[in-house]
């Protein structure tokens, strides 16, 4: 039987809420960063473990009465609203129903039990499961569930989009303890201020591990302290501290102990539930989570063997991506670039979001190839440098988020080049707004990470909507940004500076331009490329002359095509 993946959903949605940019909003103006983060994580787990047996556990009560009865201070510092007793920020609370609707429609059960936390549901299911269990959580407390009685592992997120898988066999190396029981005692000694668990003052994780290694258990440590033992790391000061906080340590152990008998009402052998594609689409409507939903749908359909489902993606962690864009709209044989209108070719939008405005130094953060609203491939890269605040303010991606979730820049560059090469071979047309910039960044990144690739040789026919629009309507007043150009041609752009949204808008603008000019729409691939080269040079020369007339005597505007 395939493994059972248990999501510590509250820990995951808090992690996404505080790391994914909150500039991502739905049609109502509410953030959907946590929803996107959770859905992308679920898709990644489905692919990683080749299983659709996934359960999203929840906190029905994040401060259960049976725990606060033992330690009233348990998680008390997290309370944000004394009257309601909640810790959930309102910007996150509005997202949870959206997330739950999508997960439920996708056949992923929501498991919560009154009066308990997600940890209790996870512990119960782990104890009941007859198949291997993977617990997905950034919370170290769940390492206490690792023991020899069940095949359980805990998957914890790490920087760079990596995940750390821990089993009982890894605990001695990672924490210096033999099993989950001893890990819970280590955690009790170490304490956790965020949960209101004080621990033993002056005793950190390494000291706690040393004491447990030398004395075997918390109980024997306490006995040794009371007996005046001064060896094995138990100095008189530490012994006095442990004796002083003995009662608190045992209370902490009880608070940390997960229930294993909660009535969650789910038949684990029947997972997954029914996948309802229509309900999934309805749940995503107007929420600006389409790419994450499609990513999850693709993953679930792939592992379940649904007819017509895309093949599973096997790329590196951190790539939020569907399989390579399909070629269903293309002719069976590659088109000749010299005959026929470029508008009859397969059109694919392309866009990058980067760390800066200078192509030679900017690094890729996100990238997208888009054929339609539902045919999208996207990448998230760890650029390898700090993302400046000026860039983050544009696209919303922080350095921390890119490091935690992005693939390496070298891998992203290699995959983008593979896509370009395939599109060129097919005779497709790649469309972008001011795509000269994007291609210039690509050229610099290829030289930086993959100098073995001859990037100019794999560039297909290009349509730069900035260049073409300026040629068609040279004297239109106002800015020529993608946002303003989209408004001019009445193109919907819901999420500007999102690579996929920008690529799709450019694609739609290119069709509007073709409709506006029969002369341009009649050009072949070769003709439109040659024409844009001339228009680009002329436009650059005109801008350079204007800048010099305005007082910048040394202004130089590069008119290179298709990249500078």
C-alpha positions in Angstrom: 0.0 0.0 0.0 1.2 3.5 -0.8 2.4 5.6 2.2 -0.1 7.7 4.2 0.9 11.4 4.2 -0.3 13.3 7.3 -0.1 17.0 7.0 0.4 19.2 10.1 -1.8 21.7 8.2 -1.8 24.5 10.8 2.0 24.5 11.0 2.2 24.5 7.2 -0.3 27.3 6.7 1.4 29.5 9.3 4.7 28.9 7.6 3.3 29.8 4.2 1.4 32.9 5.6 4.6 34.4 7.0 6.9 33.4 4.1 4.8 33.7 0.9 4.2 37.4 -0.2 0.9 38.8 1.1 0.7 40.9 -2.1 -1.0 37.8 -3.7 -4.7 38.6 -3.3 -8.0 37.2 -4.6 -10.8 39.0 -6.3 -12.1 40.3 -2.9 -8.7 41.8 -2.1 -7.9 39.2 0.6 -4.4 37.5 0.7 -4.2 34.0 -0.5 -0.6 33.4 0.2 -1.2 30.7 2.8 -3.6 28.8 0.5 -1.1 28.9 -2.3 1.7 27.7 -0.1 -0.2 24.8 1.4 -1.6 23.6 -2.0 1.9 23.7 -3.6 3.3 21.8 -0.6 0.6 19.1 -0.9 1.4 18.8 -4.7 5.0 18.4 -3.9 4.3 15.7 -1.3 2.0 13.8 -3.7 4.8 13.8 -6.3 7.6 13.0 -3.9 5.9 10.0 -2.4 3.9 9.0 -5.5 0.7 8.8 -3.4 -2.7 10.5 -3.2 -3.3 9.1 0.3 -3.1 12.4 2.0 -4.9 13.7 5.0 -4.9 17.4 6.2 -5.1 17.4 10.0 -6.3 20.5 11.8 -6.4 22.1 15.2 -10.0 21.9 16.4 -8.7 23.5 19.6 -5.2 24.9 19.5 -5.1 25.2 23.4 -7.0 22.1 24.5 -8.5 22.3 28.0 -6.8 19.1 29.1 -3.4 20.7 28.3 -4.1 24.1 29.8 -5.4 22.3 32.9 -1.9 20.9 33.4 -0.1 24.1 32.4 -2.2 27.3 32.1 0.7 29.0 30.3 0.6 26.6 27.4 0.7 28.7 24.3 -0.8 31.6 26.3 1.7 34.1 24.8 0.2 33.4 21.3 -3.3 34.6 22.1 -4.0 37.7 19.9 -7.6 38.2 21.0 -8.3 37.6 24.6 -12.1 37.6 24.1 -12.1 34.9 21.4 -8.9 33.2 22.5 -7.6 33.0 19.0 -4.1 33.2 17.6 -5.0 33.4 14.0 -4.5 36.8 12.3 -7.7 37.9 10.4 -5.7 38.0 7.2 -5.0 34.3 7.6 -8.5 33.3 9.0 -10.2 34.4 5.8 -8.0 32.0 3.8 -8.8 28.8 5.7 -12.3 28.2 4.3 -10.8 28.6 0.8 -8.1 26.1 1.5 -10.5 23.6 3.0 -12.9 23.8 0.1 -10.1 23.0 -2.4 -8.6 20.2 -0.4 -12.0 18.6 0.2 -13.0 18.8 -3.5 -9.6 17.3 -4.4 -10.4 14.2 -2.2 -8.1 15.1 0.6 -10.0 14.7 4.0 -9.9 17.4 6.6 -9.3 15.7 10.0 -10.1 17.6 13.2 -11.4 16.4 16.5 -13.1 18.6 19.0 -10.9 19.5 22.0 -7.7 18.3 20.4 -4.8 19.6 18.3 -3.6 18.4 14.9 -0.7 16.6 16.7 -3.2 14.4 18.5 -5.0 13.4 15.3 -1.6 12.7 13.6 -0.4 10.6 16.6 -3.6 8.5 16.5 -3.5 8.0 12.7 0.2 7.1 12.9 -0.6 4.5 15.5 -3.5 3.0 13.5 -2.0 3.0 10.1 -1.1 -0.3 8.5 1.1 1.4 5.9 4.2 3.6 6.2 3.4 7.1 7.5 5.0 10.4 6.5 4.3 13.3 8.8 4.9 16.6 7.0 5.5 19.4 9.5 8.1 22.0 10.4 7.2 21.4 14.1 10.0 19.4 15.9 7.6 18.2 18.6 6.3 15.6 16.2 9.7 13.9 16.3 8.5 12.4 19.6 6.3 10.0 17.5 9.4 8.3 16.0 9.8 4.8 17.5 10.3 1.2 16.5 6.7 0.2 16.8 5.6 1.8 13.5 7.1 2.8 10.2 6.9 6.5 10.7 9.0 9.4 9.3 8.8 13.1 9.8 9.5 15.4 6.8 10.7 18.9 7.8 11.3 21.8 5.4 14.8 23.2 5.0 16.4 26.1 3.1 16.7 25.9 -0.7 13.4 24.0 -1.2 14.9 20.9 0.4 13.1 18.6 2.9 14.8 16.7 5.7 13.4 13.2 6.3 13.9 11.9 9.8 13.2 8.4 11.1 14.0 6.9 14.5 17.4 5.8 13.1 18.3 9.5 12.5 17.6 10.7 16.0 21.0 9.7 17.5 22.8 11.7 14.8 20.5 14.6 14.7 19.7 15.1 18.4 21.8 12.6 20.4 18.8 10.6 21.6 17.7 7.0 20.7 14.0 7.4 20.1 10.9 9.6 20.3 10.4 9.0 24.0 13.8 10.3 24.8 13.4 13.2 22.3 10.2 14.3 24.2 12.3 14.4 27.4 15.1 16.3 25.7 12.4 18.8 24.5 11.0 19.1 28.0 14.5 19.9 29.4 15.3 22.3 26.5 11.9 24.0 26.7 10.0 25.9 24.0 9.2 29.6 24.8 6.8 29.9 21.8 4.6 27.2 23.4 5.0 28.5 26.9 7.2 25.6 28.0 10.0 26.9 30.2 12.3 23.9 30.3 15.2 23.8 32.8 17.0 27.2 32.8 20.5 27.0 31.6 20.1 23.6 30.0 20.1 23.7 26.2 19.6 21.0 23.6 23.2 19.7 23.7 23.4 19.6 27.4 20.0 17.8 27.6 21.2 15.2 25.1 24.4 14.6 27.1 22.4 14.1 30.3 20.0 11.7 28.6 22.9 9.8 27.0 24.6 9.4 30.4 21.7 8.8 32.6 19.2 7.2 30.2 16.0 9.1 31.0 14.6 12.2 32.7 13.5 10.1 35.7 17.0 8.9 36.3 18.5 12.4 35.7 16.2 13.7 38.5 17.2 10.8 40.8 20.8 11.4 40.1 20.4 15.1 40.8 18.7 14.4 44.1 21.5 11.9 45.0 24.1 14.5 44.6 25.8 12.9 41.5 28.3 15.3 40.0 29.4 13.4 36.9 27.9 12.8 33.4 27.4 16.5 32.8 25.3 16.9 36.0 27.1 19.8 37.8 25.9 21.0 41.2 24.3 24.0 39.5 22.4 21.9 36.9 21.4 19.4 39.6 19.9 22.2 41.7 18.1 23.6 38.7 16.6 20.2 37.8 15.4 19.6 41.4 13.9 23.1 41.5 11.9 22.6 38.2 11.2 18.9 38.6 7.4 19.4 38.8 7.4 21.7 35.8 9.4 19.2 33.7 7.0 16.4 34.4 4.0 18.6 33.6 5.8 19.6 30.4 6.1 15.9 29.4 2.4 15.4 29.9 1.5 18.5 27.9 3.7 17.4 25.1 2.4 13.8 25.1 0.1 13.3 22.1 -3.2 11.5 22.4 -3.4 8.3 20.4 -7.0 7.4 20.8 -9.0 10.3 19.3 -12.1 9.5 17.3 -11.3 11.1 14.0 -13.9 9.1 12.1 -11.8 8.4 9.0 -11.3 5.0 7.5 -7.6 5.2 6.7 -7.7 2.3 4.2 -10.3 4.2 2.1 -8.1 7.3 1.5 -8.2 9.2 -0.9 -11.8 10.4 -1.1 -13.5 11.2 -4.4 -11.8 13.8 -6.5 -14.4 16.2 -7.8 -12.8 18.3 -10.6 -15.8 20.6 -11.0 -15.9 21.3 -7.3 -12.1 22.0 -7.4 -12.6 24.5 -10.2 -15.5 26.1 -8.4 -13.5 26.5 -5.2 -10.7 28.2 -7.2 -12.9 30.6 -9.0 -12.0 34.2 -8.3 -9.4 33.2 -5.7 -6.2 33.8 -7.7 -4.9 30.4 -6.9 -5.4 28.8 -10.3 -1.7 27.8 -10.8 -1.5 26.2 -7.4 -4.8 24.4 -7.9 -3.6 23.2 -11.4 -0.4 22.1 -9.9 -2.2 20.0 -7.2 -4.7 18.6 -9.7 -1.9 17.6 -12.1 0.0 15.8 -9.2 -3.1 14.0 -8.0 -4.2 12.9 -11.4 -0.7 11.7 -12.3 -0.3 9.4 -9.3 -3.9 8.1 -9.5 -3.5 7.2 -13.2 -6.5 9.2 -14.3 -7.0 8.9 -18.0 -5.6 11.9 -19.8 -3.7 13.2 -16.8 -0.3 14.8 -17.4 2.7 12.8 -16.5 4.2 13.3 -13.1 6.9 15.9 -12.8 10.2 14.7 -11.4 12.0 18.0 -11.1 13.8 19.4 -8.1 12.0 20.5 -5.0 11.0 24.1 -5.3 9.8 24.0 -8.9 6.2 24.8 -9.0 5.5 23.5 -12.4 3.4 21.3 -14.6 4.9 19.0 -17.2 6.2 20.6 -20.4 3.5 22.5 -22.3 1.6 20.2 -24.5 1.8 20.4 -28.3 -1.8 19.6 -29.0 -2.4 22.9 -30.8 0.6 22.5 -33.1 0.8 20.6 -36.4 2.4 17.2 -36.3 5.4 18.4 -38.3 7.6 21.5 -37.4 6.4 24.6 -39.2 8.6 26.4 -41.6 9.6 29.7 -40.2 9.7 31.2 -43.7 6.1 30.6 -44.8 2.7 31.4 -43.5 1.7 34.0 -40.9 3.4 34.0 -37.5 -0.1 34.1 -36.0 -0.7 30.6 -37.4 2.2 29.3 -35.3 1.9 28.0 -31.8 2.1 31.1 -29.6 3.6 30.8 -26.1 3.9 33.7 -23.6 7.2 34.1 -21.6 8.1 36.3 -18.7 10.7 36.6 -15.9 10.6 38.3 -12.6 14.1 39.1 -11.4 16.3 40.8 -8.8 16.9 44.0 -10.7 16.6 46.1 -13.8 20.1 45.7 -15.3 20.1 42.5 -17.5 23.8 41.8 -16.9 23.4 41.6 -13.1 19.8 40.7 -12.6 19.1 37.1 -11.5 16.0 35.1 -12.2 13.5 34.7 -9.4 10.4 33.4 -11.2 9.8 32.4 -14.8 6.8 31.2 -16.8 5.8 29.8 -20.2 2.1 30.1 -20.8 0.0 28.9 -23.7 -3.4 29.6 -22.1 -4.9 30.2 -18.7 -4.8 26.5 -18.0 -1.6 25.6 -19.8 1.1 27.1 -17.6 4.6 26.1 -16.5 6.3 28.1 -13.8 9.6 28.1 -12.0 10.7 29.6 -8.7 14.5 30.0 -8.3 16.8 30.7 -5.5 18.8 33.4 -7.3 21.8 32.9 -5.1 21.9 36.5 -4.0 19.8 38.7 -1.7 16.6 39.9 -3.4 16.6 43.7 -3.0 13.6 45.4 -1.4 13.0 47.3 -4.6 12.5 44.0 -6.5 10.5 42.4 -3.7 8.1 45.3 -3.7 7.4 44.6 -7.4 7.0 40.8 -7.5 6.5 40.1 -3.8 9.1 37.3 -3.5 11.4 37.6 -0.5 15.0 36.2 -0.2 13.8 33.9 2.5 11.0 32.5 0.5 13.1 31.9 -2.6 15.8 30.2 -0.5 13.3 28.0 1.3 11.3 27.0 -1.7 13.3 27.7 -4.9 15.2 25.3 -7.1 18.8 26.2 -7.9 19.4 28.8 -10.5 21.4 26.4 -12.6 18.6 23.9 -12.8 16.0 26.6 -13.6 18.2 28.0 -16.3 18.8 24.5 -17.8 15.1 23.8 -17.8 14.2 27.1 -19.4 16.8 26.5 -22.1 15.3 23.1 -22.8 11.9 24.7 -23.3 13.3 27.4 -25.6 15.1 24.7 -27.7 12.0 22.6 -28.0 9.9 25.6 -29.0 12.5 26.6 -31.7 12.6 23.1 -33.1 8.8 23.1 -33.4 8.7 26.5 -35.1 6.7 28.1 -32.3 6.6 31.8 -31.5 7.5 33.1 -28.0 5.7 36.3 -27.0 6.7 38.7 -24.2 6.3 42.4 -23.3 9.7 44.1 -23.5 11.0 40.5 -23.9 14.4 41.9 -25.0 15.0 42.5 -21.3 14.0 38.9 -20.4 16.1 37.4 -23.1 19.1 39.5 -22.0 18.7 38.3 -18.5 18.5 34.7 -19.8 21.7 35.2 -21.8 23.5 36.5 -18.7 22.2 33.7 -16.5 23.2 31.1 -19.1 26.7 32.5 -19.3 26.8 32.4 -15.5 25.4 28.9 -14.8 25.4 27.0 -18.1 28.2 28.4 -20.3 28.1 25.1 -22.3 24.7 26.2 -23.8 24.7 28.4 -26.9 21.7 30.5 -25.9 21.4 32.6 -29.1 21.2 29.4 -31.2 18.1 28.1 -29.3 16.0 31.3 -29.4 12.8 30.8 -31.4 10.8 33.4 -33.3 10.1 36.2 -30.8 7.3 38.7 -30.7 8.0 41.7 -28.4 4.6 43.4 -27.8 6.4 46.5 -26.5 8.2 46.9 -29.8 5.3 46.0 -32.0 2.8 48.2 -30.1 5.1 51.2 -30.4 5.5 50.6 -34.1 1.7 50.4 -34.7 0.8 53.3 -32.4 3.9 55.4 -32.3 2.3 58.6 -31.1 0.0 57.3 -28.4 0.6 59.3 -25.2 1.2 57.6 -21.9 3.4 54.8 -20.6 4.0 51.6 -22.5 4.3 49.3 -19.4 2.5 46.0 -19.6 -0.2 47.2 -17.3 -1.0 50.3 -19.4 -0.7 48.4 -22.7 -3.1 45.8 -21.4 -5.5 48.5 -20.5 -5.2 50.0 -24.0 -6.1 46.7 -25.6 -8.7 45.8 -22.9 -6.7 42.8 -21.8 -7.4 41.5 -18.3 -4.3 41.5 -16.1 -5.3 40.4 -12.6 -1.9 39.8 -11.0 0.6 42.1 -12.5 4.3 41.2 -11.9 3.4 37.6 -11.5 5.4 35.9 -14.3 2.5 33.7 -15.5 0.0 36.5 -15.4 2.3 38.8 -17.3 3.1 36.1 -19.9 -0.6 35.5 -20.5 -1.3 39.2 -20.8 1.5 39.6 -23.4 0.1 36.6 -25.3 -3.4 38.2 -25.4 -1.9 41.6 -26.4 0.0 40.0 -29.3 -3.3 38.7 -30.7 -4.9 42.1 -30.3 -2.0 43.7 -32.2 -2.4 41.2 -35.0 -6.1 42.1 -35.2 -5.2 45.8 -35.3 -2.7 45.5 -38.1 -3.3 43.3 -41.1 0.2 44.2 -42.4 1.8 42.8 -39.3 -0.5 39.8 -38.9 0.4 38.7 -42.5 4.1 38.5 -41.8 5.9 35.2 -41.6 8.1 34.2 -38.7 11.2 35.3 -40.5 9.6 38.6 -41.7 8.3 39.6 -38.2 11.7 38.9 -36.7 13.5 41.0 -39.3 10.9 43.8 -39.0 11.1 44.0 -35.2 14.9 44.3 -35.5 14.5 47.4 -37.6 11.7 48.8 -35.4 13.8 48.2 -32.3 16.8 50.0 -33.7 14.7 52.9 -34.8 12.9 53.2 -31.5 16.2 53.0 -29.6 17.7 55.7 -31.8 14.6 57.9 -31.3 14.7 57.5 -27.5 18.4 58.2 -27.4 18.0 61.4 -29.4 15.2 62.5 -27.1 17.2 61.9 -23.9 20.2 63.8 -25.3 17.9 66.7 -26.3 16.6 66.7 -22.7 20.1 67.3 -21.4 21.6 63.8 -21.0 24.3 64.3 -23.6 25.9 60.9 -23.0 22.7 58.8 -23.1 23.0 55.5 -25.0 20.1 53.3 -25.8 20.9 49.8 -27.0 18.8 48.9 -30.0 20.0 45.2 -30.2 17.5 42.6 -31.2 16.2 40.1 -29.9 18.5 40.7 -26.8 20.9 43.4 -25.8 
